[in-house]
Amino acid sequence: MTSAPSVSSSITVRLEVEARPTAVSELTTAIEHTGGIVTGLDVTASHSDHISVDVTCATRGDTHATEIVDGLRALPGVKVGPVSDRTFLLHLGGKLRIESKVPIRNRDDLSMIYTPGVARVCQAIAKNPEDARRLTIKRNTIAVVTDGTAVLGLGDIGPLASLPVMEGKAALFKRFADIDAFPIALDTTDVDEIVAAVKAIAPVFAGINLEDISAPRCFEIERRLRAELDIPVFHDDQHGTAIVALAALTNALIVVGKNLPDVKIVLSGAGAAGTAVLKLLLAAGARDVVVADIDGVIHTARPGLADSLRWTAENTNPRGFTGTLKEALAGADVFIGVSAPNVISGDDVATMAEGSIVFAMANPAPEVDPDEAAKHATIVGTGRSDFANQINNVLAFPGVFRGLIDARSSKVTESLLLAAAKALASVIHEDELNPTYIVPSVFNPEVTTLVAAAVEATARAEAEADAAHAASV
């Protein structure tokens, strides 16, 4: 699919233009002729024979931006000055900073914030470690941990190049859940070293958000950290994706008048996200799920089946289908893609059942062109912000961690994930649902509050049940 101009690739060009009546229209026409979209035009200075103009426009990327600038440079009477990439400008110096919550105005403040007064607080925590949640940043801080091996849409780019994504994640935590998050990019891909590093820094944090760690290592890292830490560990690529996908499917099925236990679901992708989506679908009541990866449909008799896929083979595909992904789509009610671009076509979607649902969530290029899919499917969702029904993890992780922190939870359970998905789906009332509105906007204030409340209530109920069980043993 050809991407549309986007603000994420917007530029601002400073121009010196001859002062003539058609000057501005010539600029906008030239930009539109090359496929750009003018979003701003500001005259910054005016002289007797020329004006200085800052023109901002959305582009399709670096190559397209160069074409637009070359087109402006070719105009008579136009001199091109500095060209600024607005996204790069936004990232200058990083997107985060640390600020003190308390003023340091005089010696009294200094004596309480630091020595000698701080010693009393340290001694209190040494005597009762649980006080750290009350008296330090541990109360409201999580670590966003990555090794940079599976960054969305970019793959294995390493820890340093992944840092802007982790900063962005931390900024979203603050914006949507008022959680202080700090990016931790580890310069190792060794499972033992990652586990050891996270355990070593864990005392500072109330939770760990694992991010962009490639499968299957991410499964082992998460499993070990959950077993060895007393704070919740959440792998957003797995569980955040699963929560939002289940919430979207819950509402989509209401729109098309179908029930989860009755529908045939085809899932493309058996990595971290695909496996988590599968497990949550099954926990929610799905019965007929067929999973496919790069080698086709997964089944117990498939030659060379990897050990990591054995559980999937044994718990899906009840009819024993052995064909390709495209063949599996015939008669299916739901397609969920968490895999790779363009693995199916609009013609493949046309073979699905009436009232079909397509979630093509690969990013930035989905498994099928959304416009082509919409010609045949009743509901289409993607991971992109420029189409209806954006299935985005930011709908889940801020509220999930807000609830976990408020409950002082030490673990993440399947029941908690199901509660989060149900709460997210409930943000949209049934009388508001339609084929283009099955998931709420990330800016809907009820998203975080409802998800957080559901997670906190579930976490507290589970903690009480665990305590009652322990007391009875």
C-alpha positions, 0 to 999 in steps of 0.5 A, a space after each residue: 500500500 502507498 502511505 499517505 502524507 503524515 505529520 510524523 514525516 512533516 517538514 518546515 522549510 524556510 523560503 525567501 520569495 519574491 513579493 508578488 501577488 501569486 507567490 503564496 499560491 505558487 508555493 502551495 500548488 508546487 507542494 500539492 503537485 508533488 503529493 504533499 499536504 500544506 499544514 502551515 504557512 507563516 510569513 516571518 519577515 517582509 521587505 520591499 521586494 521579498 518575504 520570508 516564509 516558513 512552510 510546514 507540510 506533511 510528507 510520505 517520508 524522507 525521499 518524498 520530502 526531498 522531492 518537495 524541497 526540490 520542487 520548491 527550489 525549481 520555482 522562479 524567485 524562490 530561495 530555499 533556506 533551512 529545512 527542518 524535520 519536525 519529528 527530529 526537532 521534537 526529539 532533540 535532547 530526548 523526550 524526558 527529564 527528571 525534576 525535583 518534586 520539592 523545592 530546595 530554597 534554604 539550609 532547612 530544605 537541604 537538611 531535610 531533603 539530604 543530609 542529615 535528615 534523609 538518614 532517618 528515612 533511610 533507617 525507617 526503610 531499613 527497618 521496614 522495607 515496605 516503607 520504600 513504596 511510601 517514601 521513595 519513587 518506588 511508589 509510582 515508578 516503573 522500568 521500561 526494559 528492552 534489548 532492542 531486538 524486536 522494535 516495532 516495524 524496525 526489528 533488531 536495531 539494538 539498545 541505543 537505537 531503540 532508546 527513542 521508542 522507550 522514551 516515547 513509551 515512558 512519555 505515554 505512561 506519564 500522559 495517560 496514567 501519571 506514572 513515572 517510567 524510565 527507559 532501560 536499554 540493556 546492551 546484551 541479548 543473553 537471557 541470564 544477563 537480562 534477568 540478572 540486570 533487571 533483578 539488580 535494578 528492581 528495588 527502585 521500581 514498582 513494576 517492570 514493563 518488558 518491551 521489544 524483546 524478540 521471541 522466544 527469549 522474551 517468554 523465558 525472560 518474563 517467566 523467570 522475572 515473574 518467578 523471582 521478583 516481588 513486583 509485577 512484570 508485564 510484557 507489553 508486546 504480548 499482553 498489551 496487544 492481547 488485551 486490546 485485540 480481545 477488547 476490539 473483538 468483543 465489540 466487533 462481534 456485538 456489531 456483527 451479531 456473533 459470539 466468540 465461542 461460535 466463530 472461526 478465527 484465523 490468527 497470522 503470527 505465532 511469535 510473542 504477540 500472536 501467542 499472547 493473543 491466542 492464549 487470551 482468546 482461548 481464556 475468553 472462550 474462543 474454541 475454533 482458532 487456526 494459527 499460521 506462521 511463515 511455514 503455513 498453518 500450525 498442526 501437530 503433524 507438521 514436519 519439523 515443528 519447533 518445540 516453541 510451537 508445540 503448545 500452539 499445535 496442541 491447543 488450536 486447529 480442532 479440525 486438523 486443517 493442514 493448508 496455507 494461511 490463505 486457504 484457512 481464511 475460506 469461511 472464517 469469521 475473524 482474521 487477526 494479523 500480528 505478523 508481516 505486511 501483505 500476507 493476504 489480499 482483498 481477494 482472500 478476505 472475500 472468501 471469508 464468511 458473511 459479516 467478517 472481521 479483519 484485524 491487520 495489526 502489523 505496523 507500519 504496513 499491515 497484513 492486508 491493505 485496509 481499503 482492499 479488506 474493507 471492500 469485503 469485510 464488515 469491520 476492519 481494524 489496524 495498528 495505524 492511526 490513519 485508519 478507523 479502529 486503531 488497535 493500539 497498546 496504549 489503550 491498555 498498558 497505562 491503565 494496567 500499570 496504574 491498577 497494578 501500582 494502586 493495588 500494590 500487586 506483585 503479579 500479573 495473572 490471566 484473570 487480570 488481563 481478561 478484566 482489563 480487556 472487558 473494561 476496555 471494551 466497556 468504554 464504548 456503550 453498545 448504542 455507540 458501536 458501529 463498524 468504524 467505532 469498536 475501540 475508543 480513542 486513546 484520548 478518551 479519559 475513561 480508557 485509563 480510569 476504567 481499565 485501572 479500576 478493573 485491574 486494581 479490583 481484580 488484583 486486590 481480590 486475588 491477593 485476598 484469596 491468596 492470603 485466605 488460602 495461605 491462612 487455611 493451609 
